[in-house]
């Protein structure tokens, strides 16, 4: 087998990996799909080499949309590899079929050219022994992503930092006034920066001199509220 340059301190934990099925199989698995049970992320186990004792696999994370495109023939094996999300790892698994999670998988610093997938290799339905299962898992992943996106839109909350609260409080009314396109009439307007207010539209322009402010007690309360974050 090829001598690999790898980082022994950077490993990927495969303990929670669940084997979905083989994308390619010929006298044994060649390209297998796994899913990390906690995160739901998908990983490819790509067979690249062997000797008398071990089979060598490279491992990389892949988005479900690229797996779907690979299954539909829109991406080659090489495209699948190029669209990986993370670094490439490798593991040497005993040929006597000891479980994959018993072995460490290390980050590869440089992958040999002989391990790079072929651009002429595309998905072949007859070579996959778990097509329906893989397809179903990918479709479930898309549905879950869509649901999560909808929830994130529904419950999106804009949280202000403490230092932003005073700024947002004092700037809210001036900001609104600058954008109003009609005459704004109100008995009490709080505008600390100036006593001269100009509010206009296409047809009218009205000037308010020394316009009545908020009650003094209320103004004090608001100042105290804003200043508590100073």
Residue, then its C-alpha position, 0 to 999 in steps of 0.5 A: x500500500x501507499x505510504x501516507x502522510x497524515x496527522x496522528x493528532x487529528x482523527x474523526x470519531x466513527x463510533x456513531x457512524x451508521x452504515x446505510x449501504x453501498x453505492x458501489x459493490x463488486x466482490x465487496x464494498x467499494x463505495x459506501x454511505x454512512x450517516x453520523x447518528x447524532x448530527x445526521x451528516x453523511x460520510x463516504x467510505x471510498x475503498x482505495x487500496x489493500x494488502x494482505x491484511x488490511x483494506x484502506x478507505x478514505x473517508x470524507x463528508x458529503x452533502x445529501x444534494x451531491x449524493x442525490x446528483x451522483x445517484x441521478x448520474x449528474x456527478x461522477x465519482x471524482x465530482x463527488x470527491x471534489x464536493x466533499x465538505x471537510x478534510x479527507x481521512x483514512x482508515x485501514x480495516x482488517x480484511x477479516x471484517x472486524x467492525x470499522x468503528x474499532x479503528x482510528x481514522x486520521x486526517x490525510x495531509x496529502x492524498x496520493x494521485x492513485x487514490x483520487x477517483x476516476x472522472x469516468x466513473x459514474x453511478x451504476x444501479x446494478x452495482x449498488x446493493x442498497x439503492x432504495x434504502x439510500x434513496x429513502x434516507x436522502x429524501x428523509x434528509x431533504x424533508x428534515x432540512x426543509x422542516x428545520x428551515x421553516x422552523x428557523x424562519x418562524x422562530x427567528x429572534x433578533x437579540x440585542x446586545x446590552x450596549x445596543x439597547x440604549x442606541x436602539x431606544x434613542x434612535x428608534x423615533x428619529x429613524x422612523x421620522x426620517x422615513x415617514x412620507x406623510x405628516x405625522x401628528x401626535x401630542x407627544x414626540x420624544x426627540x432628544x437631539x433637536x427641538x426643531x422637527x421637520x416632517x414633510x411629504x410631496x405636498x406639505x411641509x410643516x415646522x414644529x418649533x419647541x414641540x411638546x416633549x414627554x412628561x418630565x417624570x416619564x423622560x427620567x424613567x426612560x433615561x434611567x432605563x437606558x443608562x442601566x447598561x452604561 
